[in-house]
Amino acid sequence: MNLKPHQLKTYREVKEQIRPDTWCTAHVNCFRATFNGKESPEHRNKKFERWCYWRRRGFNVVVEAILTNGKRPDLIIFNESEIFIEEIVMSEKEESIIKKKIKYPWEVFVIKVEKE
């Protein structure tokens, strides 16, 4: 990953929120998905679509990082001036989404996906 000096501030902020023992699995700009039944194809495909969307626009993306508070957002998206999270949801209840928004360290945008 080649970050420019003006991108280091937000990079460090993201890195500080990711559990140090899992940082090596939270590579910036690498896509990560699960194929063992814990993640539906619709969820995985939408996550990849959103990862591609942000990468094409020059943003850095960390996928499925485990945060210091134990939470695991789908996508952490950042550039030199902003950091935010996208959560891909299909059948999650509103209450669960609200809890995530409270516990995540950055603003959360919910991306809904329909079951195929």
N, C-alpha and C positions, 0 to 999 in steps of 0.2 A: 504494500500500500504506500503510495507516495502522497503524503499530505504536505500542503504548502504551509509555511509558518503561520499564516492567519487562520488556518484550520485547527491548529494545535489546542487552542483553548477549549473548544467544544469537544474535541477528541478526548482530552484529559477529563473533562466533566463526565462524559459517557463512561470512560474507563473506571472512574472512581465509583460509579454506581453498580458496576458489574463485580460479582464475587471474584476475588483474586484467584481462588483455586479453580475457577472455570474460565478465566480470561482466555486461555489458549484455545478453547473451543468456541469462543465468541469472535471469530475473525471478522474484521470489518470488510464489508463488500463481498463476502462469500455467502452463497445461499445454503440454507440448511433445511432439511425436511425429514419427516418420519414416514416410514413405509410399513410399520408394524401394526397397523390398525388403530393406533391412538390418534391419528390425524386423518380426517376424511380426505378423499381425493379433491373434493370441492374446496376445502379449506387450504390444502396444500397448493392447489393450482392458483387460487386467488392470492395467496401469500407470494407465490412466484411472480404473478402478474404485477403486484404492487412493488415488489423488489425491483423488477425490470423498469417499471415506471419511474421510480426515484433514481435509479442508477443512470438512466438515459438523461435525466435532468441534472446530473452532476452531484447529487447528494450521496453521502456515505450511508450505508445501511448495515446494522447488526441484526442478525436473525436469531430468535429464540435464546437470547442471552439470559442467564440466571442472575438476577439482581441481588444486591447485598441484603435486601429485605425478603428474599426468597421467591419473589414474583418472577414470571417469565413472559415478557411481552413478545408478541409475534415479530414486530419490526420496530427498531429504534432508528430513527432517521435524523441525520444531522448534516449541517454544512458549517460554514465559518461563523454564522450568526444565530442559528436556531437549532433546537433539539425538540423532537416530539415523537410520539409513539402511535403506531397503527395497530389496532387489534382487529383481527378477522373473526367475525362471529357468524354462526349459523343457527344454532338452537339455544344459545345462551340466554338465560333469563336476565331481564333488565336489572334486577337486584345485584347479580354477579358483575355486570358491566359497571354499575355504579361503584361497587367496592374496588374494582380494579382502578377506576379513575381516581379514587381517593388515595390508593396505595402506591401508584406509580409516581416517579419523581418529576415527570414532565407531562405536558398536555397530551391527552389521549383522543385520537380520532377513531371512531368505530366504522369498520367497513363490513357491511352485511353481504353475505353470500347465500344463495338459495341452493337447496338440495336438488341435484339433477335427477 
